Amino acid sequence: MSGNAFLLSILYLLVGTVVEGARRLWPSIFLQRLSLSLDSLPARALELVGGMQPLRDAYFAGNISESTVRLVFGATTIVIIFLLAVLVGVFMGTLRGLVMRRSPRG
């Protein structure tokens, strides 16, 4: 379970890094929208827990750099992926346990 979450985290961060690098080298509307769509998951999660506004305030005040914001978004994405992996694992384990209890033991 954690192996799959780790691989998915690496893949997500790799795609984000490639998109961000491409956006800086070859600016286009497509790459900008792709970058924003990748940022929407961690931004909404931070908004949900009340962390987005302080991050936004610190960025616009010049207290943190864009790299720091990207690092926070990356860490948030990794946490989201691992939480989803745990939730799916618990759900599937519970479902398997229920099926095994109800199946004939023959």
C-alpha positions in Angstrom: 0.0 0.0 0.0 2.7 2.5 1.0 4.8 1.5 -2.0 2.0 2.4 -4.4 1.5 5.8 -2.6 5.2 6.5 -2.8 5.3 5.8 -6.5 2.3 7.9 -7.1 3.8 10.8 -5.1 7.0 10.6 -7.1 5.1 10.5 -10.4 3.0 13.5 -9.3 6.0 15.5 -8.2 7.9 14.6 -11.4 5.1 15.7 -13.6 4.8 18.9 -11.6 8.5 19.6 -11.9 8.5 19.0 -15.7 5.4 21.2 -16.2 6.9 24.0 -14.1 10.2 23.8 -15.9 8.5 23.8 -19.3 6.3 26.7 -18.3 9.3 28.8 -17.4 11.2 27.8 -20.6 8.3 27.9 -23.1 5.5 30.1 -21.6 2.1 29.2 -23.0 -1.5 29.3 -21.9 -1.7 25.5 -22.0 1.3 25.0 -19.7 0.0 27.8 -17.4 -3.4 26.1 -17.1 -1.8 22.7 -16.6 0.4 24.1 -13.8 -2.7 25.7 -12.2 -4.6 22.4 -12.4 -1.8 20.6 -10.7 -1.7 23.2 -8.0 -5.5 23.1 -7.4 -5.4 19.8 -5.4 -2.9 21.0 -2.7 -4.4 24.5 -2.7 -7.9 23.2 -2.0 -6.6 20.9 0.7 -4.8 23.8 2.4 -7.9 25.9 2.0 -9.9 23.2 3.7 -7.6 23.0 6.8 -7.2 26.8 6.9 -3.6 26.9 5.7 -4.0 28.6 2.4 -4.7 32.2 3.6 -1.6 32.4 5.9 0.5 31.0 3.0 -1.0 33.5 0.6 -0.4 36.4 3.0 3.2 35.4 3.6 3.9 35.1 -0.1 2.3 38.4 -1.0 4.1 40.1 1.9 7.4 38.8 0.5 8.2 36.7 3.6 8.4 33.4 1.6 9.5 32.7 -2.0 7.7 30.9 -4.8 10.0 28.0 -4.2 8.8 27.7 -0.6 5.2 27.8 -1.8 6.0 25.0 -4.3 7.6 23.0 -1.6 4.6 23.4 0.7 2.3 22.4 -2.2 4.5 19.3 -2.9 4.5 18.2 0.7 0.7 18.7 0.9 0.2 16.6 -2.2 2.4 13.8 -0.7 0.3 13.9 2.5 -2.9 13.7 0.5 -1.7 10.8 -1.6 -0.6 8.8 1.5 -3.9 9.6 3.3 -5.9 8.4 0.3 -3.8 5.2 0.2 -4.4 4.5 3.9 -8.2 5.2 3.5 -8.4 2.9 0.5 -6.3 0.2 2.2 -8.5 0.3 5.3 -11.7 0.3 3.2 -10.5 -2.7 1.1 -9.3 -4.6 4.2 -12.6 -4.1 5.9 -14.5 -5.2 2.8 -12.3 -8.2 2.4 -12.8 -9.1 6.1 -16.6 -8.9 5.7 -16.5 -11.1 2.5 -14.3 -13.7 4.2 -16.6 -13.9 7.2 -19.6 -14.5 5.1 -18.1 -17.0 2.7 -18.6 -20.7 3.3 -15.7 -22.4 5.0 -15.6 -25.5 2.9 
